[in-house]
Each structure stands twice: as C-alpha cells, then as structure tokens.
Amino acid sequence: MGRVTIKDVANDAGVSITTASFAINNRTGRISKAAKEKVLASAERLGYVPNINARNLRTNNSNTYMLVYDEGYLLERNASTLQFVAGAVKYSARREKDLLLRTIPRITNGVQAAEEFMRIWNAKHVDGVIFQIGEENREETYKFYEYLSDKKINFVVISPNGKLDDFPSVYIDDHQLMEEAISYIYSKGYQYVYHLTRKTELKFEKEIGFLNAVQMLRLQGECVYYNSERRNEEDIWNAVEETVMNRQGRIAFACWNDVDAIYLLKALHKHNISVPGEVGVMGFDDIPASEYTTPPLTTVRQPFEEMAFKAIEVLSSYTSVGAYNKMLGVRMRGNLIIRESV
C-alpha cells in the first residue's frame, strides 16, 4: 500500500474529506466530538501521517521556532541550560510548534555572524527565533541583532545583562539579585565576601551588583576569577585556594552559578574546612541538585522554565514578519533560596 492520504482516512471513517481535515488539524467548533474521535481512530489505524509541508504552504507558516544557543553556555555544562531548553520544548509544543536547536560560536563579527545566520533562517523557514547568546563582545552582538532586525526577523533575546533598549528581550535583574544575596551574607556575620566568577572583558550585572553591594554595605570584598569556561573542581579550588587558606575570620563566596558552588563545597570538604562555620558558599541558579548537596546550598533562584514560557509567548504574539515591539522587555523575578551553606 502506498502513502495513506486524508482521503483514505475520510473513507475509512465514513466522513467527508473536509470533516477529516478539521479533525486532524484540531479545528474546534466545526465538527462533533464523536466525528472527531472516529476520524482520529481511523488515522491511527491506517498509520496516517499529515503532510506538514503542504499544510505550511497553505498557512504560510512553518509551525517551527528556533532556539539559538551560545556554544559557551554548553561548554559550561550548566544544568540551567537544560532547564531552559526543556521549558522551550514544552511551551513550543503547547503552541503546536516544533523547536529546532542550533548553536552559534561566540560573536566576534556581528555582521558576518548575522549573514551566516540568515542562510540558516532562509533554509529552515522558521516562524521565530529565541537567542540565548553571550555578550562578551557587546558591540558586535548588537550589530548582529541590528542586522537581523533590519531583515525583519521575528526574534526575542534572553538577555544575560538586563533589558535591551532596542530589541525585544526577556531578562532577570541579576544586579538586584546579587545585591540581595550579598546583603543576606552580610546579615550572617561574615567578615569578608568574595564573588567567584569568570574573567571577561565585559563586567556582567552580577559582578556590578556585587561591587555595588560591597560598597553600599561597607563590606570587605573583592572578585576572585577563574579563566576557563569548561572548569572542574580542581580549577575552582586553584582559583580560591590562596584566599581560603590565608583567610582571617569567617569568609563567604557568592558564586557565578550553582555548579561552581557545588565544586567549591566538595573542595572545602576535602580540605576539612567547615561550611558554613568557616566558609560560607552561595550559588546562583537553584538547579535541582542544589538542595541535595552537603550542606544544602543557599542560592538565588532564576526562573528558567518561566523565561522559556515568556519567550515563546512573545514569539506567539507576533502577527506578521517583523511586527514586533523593539522596546519590549519582559522582566522576570528571581528570589533567594535560603538553605544551610551560608
């Protein structure tokens, strides 16, 4: 038997082709529930597969979104990446959209990167794009977005550094969250506080928030840097060893993310340094593993799945190509999760 067509399904169910089409494409209010169930049963029994390309030609939609991820985030092996991707898949499906996942290298030439992306866009013909890429080279990253905006590409940016002025974005106020985290550490009586983070040319909002909080609270504090995106427990210990071993009084670390904090907890345990008695450790993300560390990790929750939902919601609001509000900024709220490591 050749490919099963919608006509075969209609004949098997004893209905018209139009009724079969309405049932298979979930057109509500057009057919009875009984007729719909009859058609779907016939489609399943015959092994009918809808012709997606034909449907897309009729609607001028691809029924597909694309999520474009910075390769650097994947190198970090951060569980928050998986949380966001899983959320994007789930909420795309709820909108009856497929989701393509692409990676992009760190942008060093914005126009060149945009031209390469345009080839991807034109080949795949997706209805909208979510970008989650770093901003180490902010000027070139903005050129990338400007080029795509001029080409009327429907997109939304998951911004790592606050609201974008000229492009639709979903963001978390990391600056404020880090200030709240440092204020909490201060309230627990630590004499010195450090921000454990990666050395980059661009200061991220977390680092700026940390420095502002230290100044505001008149705390003794500074940043401790590592250089590797693909870091492990040894790299983290090498970054903090001198600071930890030469400490005067109780100190605390506010880490870039939960993975760094977990590595630090393990290293401190190996060196018989008590947490939180001698050294406090705070994470940033609230990944699922953070509540099962020893001791359970105090951290800052970032609502990754909710951010994915908002990004999909923004894309779904675009009524036509290029019909988005450039000034749109959706602020998501995180919160402090108090456990036992601080």
FIPA-378218 format. One record per residue (C-alpha): residue number from 1; z, y, x. Coordinates in Angstrom, 1 decimal, decimal comma. Example, Ala and Ser with C-alpha at 12.3 -4.5 7.8 and 13.67 -1.06 7.14 Angstrom:
2
1	7,8	-4,5	12,3
2	7,1	-1,1	13,7
***
This chain:
342
1	0,0	0,0	0,0
2	-0,9	3,5	1,3
3	1,3	6,5	1,2
4	3,3	6,9	-2,0
5	2,3	10,1	-3,9
6	4,1	12,1	-6,5
7	1,6	10,8	-9,0
8	2,8	7,2	-8,2
9	6,4	8,3	-8,9
10	5,4	10,0	-12,1
11	3,5	6,9	-13,4
12	6,4	4,6	-12,4
13	8,9	6,9	-14,2
14	6,7	7,4	-17,2
15	6,6	11,2	-17,0
16	4,1	13,9	-16,2
17	3,4	14,9	-12,6
18	4,9	18,3	-13,4
19	8,2	16,7	-14,6
20	8,3	14,5	-11,5
21	7,7	17,6	-9,2
22	10,5	19,6	-10,9
23	12,9	16,6	-10,5
24	12,1	16,0	-6,8
25	12,3	19,7	-6,0
26	15,5	20,2	-7,9
27	14,2	22,8	-10,2
28	17,1	23,3	-12,6
29	16,8	24,1	-16,3
30	13,2	22,7	-16,5
31	13,9	19,0	-17,3
32	16,7	16,9	-18,8
33	19,3	15,2	-16,7
34	18,1	11,8	-17,9
35	14,5	12,5	-16,9
36	15,6	13,8	-13,5
37	17,6	10,7	-12,8
38	14,7	8,5	-13,9
39	12,3	10,2	-11,5
40	14,7	10,1	-8,6
41	15,3	6,4	-9,2
42	11,6	5,8	-9,1
43	11,2	7,9	-6,0
44	13,9	5,9	-4,2
45	12,5	2,5	-5,4
46	9,0	3,4	-4,2
47	10,1	5,0	-0,9
48	8,5	8,3	-1,8
49	8,7	11,0	1,0
50	7,9	14,6	0,0
51	5,1	16,3	1,7
52	7,1	19,1	3,4
53	4,1	20,8	4,9
54	2,3	21,0	1,6
55	5,4	22,4	-0,1
56	5,8	25,0	2,7
57	2,2	26,2	2,3
58	2,8	26,8	-1,4
59	6,1	28,7	-0,9
60	5,1	30,4	2,4
61	8,5	29,2	3,8
62	9,3	26,7	6,4
63	12,7	25,8	4,9
64	13,9	25,9	8,5
65	16,3	28,0	10,5
66	16,6	28,0	14,3
67	19,8	28,3	16,3
68	19,1	29,5	19,9
69	21,9	28,9	22,3
70	22,5	30,2	25,8
71	22,4	27,4	28,3
72	25,5	28,9	29,9
73	27,6	28,1	26,9
74	26,5	24,5	27,1
75	27,4	24,4	30,8
76	31,0	25,4	29,9
77	31,2	22,2	27,8
78	33,4	24,1	25,4
79	34,4	22,4	22,1
80	33,9	25,7	20,3
81	30,1	25,2	20,8
82	30,2	22,0	18,8
83	32,3	23,6	16,1
84	29,7	26,4	15,6
85	26,7	24,1	15,8
86	28,3	21,7	13,2
87	29,0	24,6	10,9
88	25,5	25,9	11,2
89	24,1	22,5	10,4
90	26,4	22,1	7,4
91	25,7	25,5	5,9
92	21,9	25,3	6,5
93	21,9	22,0	4,6
94	23,7	23,7	1,7
95	20,9	26,2	1,6
96	18,4	23,3	1,7
97	17,3	24,3	5,1
98	16,7	22,3	8,2
99	18,1	23,5	11,5
100	16,3	23,5	14,9
101	18,4	23,9	18,0
102	17,0	25,5	21,1
103	18,5	26,6	24,4
104	17,5	29,6	26,4
105	18,2	30,5	30,0
106	20,3	33,5	30,9
107	18,1	36,5	30,3
108	17,1	38,4	33,4
109	13,9	39,9	32,0
110	14,2	40,8	28,3
111	10,5	41,3	27,5
112	9,4	38,2	29,4
113	12,1	36,1	27,6
114	11,0	37,6	24,2
115	7,4	36,8	24,8
116	8,2	33,2	25,6
117	10,4	33,0	22,5
118	7,5	34,4	20,4
119	5,5	31,4	21,4
120	8,3	29,1	20,1
121	8,6	31,2	16,9
122	4,9	31,1	16,2
123	4,6	27,4	16,9
124	7,6	26,4	14,7
125	7,3	29,0	12,0
126	11,0	29,2	11,1
127	12,4	31,5	8,4
128	15,2	33,0	10,5
129	16,9	32,7	13,9
130	20,6	32,8	14,9
131	21,1	33,9	18,5
132	24,2	33,0	20,4
133	23,5	34,1	24,0
134	25,5	35,8	26,7
135	25,3	39,5	27,6
136	25,9	39,4	31,4
137	22,8	41,5	31,7
138	23,3	43,6	28,6
139	20,3	46,0	29,2
140	17,8	43,1	29,4
141	19,4	41,3	26,5
142	19,0	44,4	24,3
143	15,3	44,6	25,4
144	15,0	41,0	24,2
145	16,4	41,9	20,8
146	14,4	45,1	20,6
147	11,1	43,2	21,2
148	11,9	40,7	18,5
149	13,0	43,4	16,1
150	9,7	45,2	16,6
151	7,8	42,0	15,9
152	9,7	41,7	12,5
153	11,5	38,5	13,4
154	14,4	37,8	11,0
155	17,4	37,2	13,1
156	21,1	37,6	13,4
157	23,2	37,7	16,6
158	26,5	36,0	17,2
159	27,8	38,8	19,4
160	30,2	37,9	22,2
161	31,1	41,6	22,7
162	31,7	43,2	19,4
163	29,4	44,8	16,8
164	25,9	45,6	17,9
165	24,7	49,1	16,9
166	21,0	48,3	16,5
167	20,8	44,6	15,4
168	22,4	42,5	12,7
169	25,4	40,7	14,1
170	28,4	38,5	13,3
171	31,3	39,1	15,7
172	35,0	38,7	16,3
173	37,1	41,6	17,6
174	38,2	39,9	20,9
175	39,6	43,1	22,2
176	42,2	43,4	19,4
177	42,9	39,7	19,5
178	43,6	39,8	23,2
179	45,9	42,8	22,7
180	47,9	40,8	20,1
181	48,1	37,8	22,4
182	49,4	39,9	25,3
183	51,9	41,6	23,0
184	53,2	38,2	22,0
185	53,5	37,1	25,6
186	55,4	40,3	26,3
187	57,8	39,6	23,5
188	58,7	36,2	25,1
189	60,1	37,9	28,2
190	57,6	37,1	30,9
191	57,8	39,3	34,0
192	54,1	39,1	34,9
193	51,0	38,2	32,9
194	47,5	37,2	34,1
195	44,1	36,9	32,5
196	42,3	33,8	33,8
197	38,6	34,4	33,4
198	35,2	34,1	34,9
199	34,0	36,8	37,3
200	31,0	38,6	35,8
201	29,3	42,0	36,3
202	30,0	42,9	32,7
203	33,6	43,1	31,6
204	33,9	41,3	28,2
205	36,0	42,5	25,4
206	38,8	40,0	26,1
207	39,2	41,4	29,6
208	39,1	45,0	28,4
209	41,7	44,2	25,7
210	43,9	42,5	28,3
211	43,8	45,5	30,7
212	44,5	47,9	27,8
213	47,4	45,8	26,6
214	48,9	45,7	30,1
215	48,7	49,4	30,4
216	50,0	50,1	26,9
217	53,0	47,8	27,3
218	53,6	48,9	30,9
219	53,4	45,3	31,9
220	52,8	44,0	35,4
221	49,5	42,1	35,1
222	46,0	41,5	36,6
223	43,0	39,3	36,2
224	42,6	36,0	38,1
225	39,0	35,0	38,5
226	37,0	31,8	39,0
227	33,3	31,7	39,6
228	32,0	28,5	38,1
229	30,7	28,0	34,5
230	30,9	24,2	35,0
231	34,6	24,2	36,1
232	37,2	21,5	36,0
233	40,9	21,1	36,5
234	40,6	21,4	40,3
235	38,6	24,7	40,0
236	41,2	26,1	37,7
237	44,1	25,1	40,0
238	42,3	26,6	43,0
239	42,0	29,9	41,2
240	45,7	30,1	40,2
241	47,5	28,1	43,0
242	48,4	31,1	45,1
243	49,6	33,1	42,2
244	51,6	30,3	40,7
245	53,2	29,1	44,0
246	54,2	32,7	45,0
247	55,5	33,8	41,7
248	58,6	35,9	41,3
249	60,2	35,1	38,0
250	58,5	33,8	34,9
251	54,8	34,4	34,6
252	52,2	33,7	32,0
253	48,4	33,2	31,8
254	46,2	34,3	29,0
255	43,1	32,0	29,5
256	39,5	32,7	28,7
257	39,4	29,7	26,4
258	41,3	26,6	25,4
259	39,5	24,3	27,8
260	40,7	26,4	30,8
261	44,2	26,5	29,3
262	44,3	22,7	28,9
263	43,1	22,2	32,6
264	45,9	24,6	33,6
265	48,5	22,7	31,6
266	47,5	19,5	33,3
267	47,6	21,0	36,8
268	51,0	22,6	36,2
269	52,4	19,3	35,0
270	51,1	17,5	38,1
271	52,9	20,1	40,3
272	56,1	19,7	38,3
273	56,1	23,2	37,0
274	57,6	23,6	33,6
275	55,8	25,1	30,7
276	56,8	27,4	29,1
277	60,1	27,7	31,2
278	58,5	28,8	34,4
279	54,9	29,5	33,5
280	53,5	30,3	30,0
281	50,0	29,3	29,0
282	47,9	30,8	26,2
283	44,5	29,6	25,2
284	41,7	31,3	23,2
285	39,6	29,5	20,5
286	42,0	26,9	18,8
287	39,8	23,9	19,4
288	41,1	20,7	17,7
289	42,6	19,3	20,9
290	44,8	22,3	21,5
291	47,6	21,2	19,2
292	47,9	17,8	20,9
293	48,5	19,0	24,5
294	51,9	18,8	26,3
295	53,3	21,1	25,2
296	51,2	22,1	22,2
297	49,0	25,0	23,2
298	49,7	28,5	21,9
299	46,3	30,1	21,3
300	44,1	32,5	19,4
301	42,1	31,0	16,6
302	38,4	32,0	16,4
303	36,8	31,0	13,1
304	33,6	29,4	14,5
305	32,6	27,5	11,4
306	33,2	30,6	9,2
307	31,0	32,6	11,6
308	28,2	30,0	11,2
309	28,5	30,3	7,4
310	28,2	34,1	7,6
311	25,2	33,9	9,9
312	23,4	31,5	7,5
313	24,4	33,9	4,6
314	22,9	36,8	6,5
315	19,6	35,0	7,1
316	19,5	33,9	3,4
317	19,8	37,5	2,3
318	16,5	38,5	4,0
319	14,0	38,8	1,2
320	10,9	39,1	3,4
321	9,9	39,1	7,1
322	11,6	41,9	9,0
323	13,5	43,0	5,8
324	17,0	43,2	7,3
325	19,5	45,9	7,9
326	19,6	46,6	11,6
327	23,1	48,2	11,3
328	24,6	45,2	9,6
329	27,7	44,0	11,3
330	30,0	41,3	9,9
331	33,4	41,3	11,4
332	35,3	38,0	11,4
333	39,1	37,9	11,8
334	40,9	35,5	14,1
335	44,7	35,1	14,4
336	47,4	34,0	16,8
337	48,4	30,3	16,6
338	52,0	30,0	17,8
339	52,9	26,6	19,3
340	55,1	25,8	22,3
341	53,2	26,7	25,6
342	54,4	30,3	25,6
***
